[in-house]
């Protein structure tokens, strides 16, 4: 009985370790389709947008003084409005087609194979934690792009594209 339980546990761990690589294969197939909608089941667009908003929001805040003078308050007000405008612009720019193009372009930069496919552009792909899997397209320090998969329920989904 113990042997069966150990075998089942080992099989489950092995399956869990292989599952994100299978998702990478499915993403590769979806990117090769003519319609962008084929990629939609593998993306979490709100999470991708949130990641970009967080990165851009921190950049704006670092340049704005937060003092008590009228000039500092005016700059703070301007930064807050710029932040809201930036959020709306990001929502309009970061679309399914945009993410697809980013991933296809990153794969093309990461390989000399033509036509370039997603898998051939991968330089590194491994777990960052139990629920986060990172794919690096292109060599490190050579205009690489990182695609982050996060385990959402029982599915691995792209939650960030970092260039």
C-alpha positions as CSV (number, residue, x, y, z in Angstrom):
1,X,0.0,0.0,0.0
2,X,2.8,2.4,0.9
3,X,4.5,1.7,-2.4
4,X,1.3,2.6,-4.3
5,X,1.0,5.9,-2.4
6,X,4.6,6.8,-3.0
7,X,4.2,5.9,-6.7
8,X,1.0,8.1,-7.0
9,X,2.7,11.0,-5.2
10,X,5.7,10.7,-7.5
11,X,3.5,10.6,-10.5
12,X,1.5,13.7,-9.3
13,X,4.8,15.7,-8.7
14,X,6.1,14.7,-12.1
15,X,2.8,15.7,-13.7
16,X,2.8,19.0,-11.9
17,X,6.4,19.7,-13.1
18,X,5.6,18.9,-16.7
19,X,2.2,20.8,-16.8
20,X,3.6,24.3,-17.4
21,X,5.8,23.0,-20.2
22,X,2.7,21.6,-21.8
23,X,1.1,25.0,-21.5
24,X,4.2,26.5,-23.2
25,X,3.6,24.1,-26.1
26,X,-0.1,25.1,-26.3
27,X,0.9,28.8,-26.3
28,X,3.2,28.1,-29.2
29,X,0.4,26.4,-31.1
30,X,-1.9,29.3,-30.3
31,X,0.6,31.9,-31.5
32,X,1.0,30.1,-34.8
33,X,-2.7,30.3,-35.5
34,X,-3.9,33.1,-37.8
35,X,-6.5,34.4,-35.3
36,X,-5.3,36.1,-32.1
37,X,-8.3,34.7,-30.2
38,X,-6.6,31.3,-30.1
39,X,-4.2,32.8,-27.5
40,X,-7.0,34.2,-25.3
41,X,-7.5,31.1,-23.1
42,X,-3.8,31.3,-22.0
43,X,-3.8,35.0,-21.1
44,X,-4.9,36.9,-18.0
45,X,-5.1,40.4,-19.6
46,X,-6.2,42.2,-16.4
47,X,-3.1,40.8,-14.6
48,X,-0.8,41.9,-17.5
49,X,-2.3,45.4,-17.5
50,X,-2.0,45.5,-13.7
51,X,1.7,44.6,-13.9
52,X,2.4,47.4,-16.4
53,X,0.3,49.9,-14.3
54,X,2.4,49.0,-11.3
55,X,5.7,49.4,-13.1
56,X,4.7,52.7,-14.7
57,X,3.0,54.1,-11.6
58,X,6.1,53.7,-9.6
59,X,8.1,55.5,-12.2
60,X,5.7,58.6,-12.1
61,X,5.6,58.7,-8.3
62,X,9.4,58.7,-8.0
63,X,9.7,62.0,-9.9
64,X,6.9,63.9,-8.0
65,X,7.8,65.8,-4.9
66,X,5.3,65.3,-2.1
67,X,5.9,68.4,0.0
68,X,3.4,70.9,1.5
69,X,4.2,73.9,-0.8
70,X,1.6,75.0,-3.4
71,X,4.0,73.9,-6.2
72,X,4.5,70.4,-4.7
73,X,0.7,70.1,-4.3
74,X,0.1,71.2,-7.9
75,X,2.7,68.7,-9.1
76,X,1.0,66.0,-7.0
77,X,-2.4,66.8,-8.5
78,X,-0.9,66.7,-12.0
79,X,0.8,63.3,-11.3
80,X,-2.5,61.9,-10.0
81,X,-4.4,63.0,-13.1
82,X,-1.5,61.7,-15.3
83,X,-1.8,58.4,-13.5
84,X,-5.5,58.1,-14.3
85,X,-4.9,59.1,-17.9
86,X,-2.1,56.5,-18.0
87,X,-4.3,53.8,-16.7
88,X,-6.9,54.4,-19.4
89,X,-4.2,54.5,-22.1
90,X,-2.7,51.2,-20.9
91,X,-6.1,49.6,-21.0
92,X,-6.4,50.7,-24.6
93,X,-2.9,49.7,-25.6
94,X,-2.5,46.4,-23.8
95,X,-4.9,44.2,-25.8
96,X,-4.9,40.6,-27.0
97,X,-3.3,41.7,-30.3
98,X,-0.6,43.7,-28.5
99,X,0.4,40.8,-26.2
100,X,0.4,38.4,-29.1
101,X,2.7,40.7,-31.1
102,X,5.0,41.2,-28.1
103,X,5.4,37.4,-27.7
104,X,5.9,36.8,-31.4
105,X,8.4,39.6,-31.8
106,X,10.3,38.4,-28.7
107,X,10.4,34.9,-30.1
108,X,11.7,36.2,-33.4
109,X,14.5,38.2,-31.6
110,X,15.4,35.1,-29.6
111,X,16.1,32.8,-32.5
112,X,17.6,32.7,-36.0
113,X,15.0,30.1,-37.1
114,X,12.6,31.4,-39.6
115,X,9.7,31.4,-39.4
116,X,10.3,31.9,-35.7
117,X,8.0,30.1,-33.3
118,X,7.6,30.7,-29.6
119,X,9.4,27.6,-28.4
120,X,12.5,28.1,-30.6
121,X,13.0,31.6,-29.0
122,X,13.1,30.2,-25.4
123,X,16.4,30.5,-23.7
124,X,15.2,29.5,-20.3
125,X,12.0,28.3,-18.7
126,X,11.6,27.1,-15.1
127,X,9.7,27.5,-11.9
128,X,10.3,30.7,-9.9
129,X,8.0,29.4,-7.2
130,X,5.3,26.7,-6.9
131,X,2.7,28.8,-8.7
132,X,5.0,31.0,-10.9
133,X,6.8,29.9,-14.0
134,X,9.1,32.2,-16.0
135,X,10.1,31.9,-19.6
136,X,13.0,34.0,-21.0
137,X,12.9,34.6,-24.7
138,X,16.3,35.6,-26.0
139,X,19.7,35.5,-24.2
140,X,20.0,37.3,-20.9
141,X,21.3,40.9,-21.4
142,X,20.6,40.6,-25.1
143,X,17.2,42.3,-25.4
144,X,15.4,39.5,-23.6
145,X,11.7,39.3,-22.8
146,X,10.3,37.4,-19.8
147,X,6.9,35.8,-20.0
148,X,5.5,35.0,-16.6
149,X,2.9,32.2,-16.2
150,X,1.0,32.0,-13.0
151,X,-1.1,29.1,-11.8
152,X,-4.7,30.3,-11.7
153,X,-6.9,27.5,-10.3
154,X,-5.9,24.5,-12.4
155,X,-4.6,26.5,-15.4
156,X,-1.3,28.2,-16.1
157,X,-1.9,31.6,-17.7
158,X,0.4,34.4,-18.9
159,X,0.2,37.2,-16.3
160,X,3.0,39.4,-17.4
161,X,5.2,40.1,-20.3
162,X,8.4,42.0,-19.3
163,X,10.7,43.5,-21.8
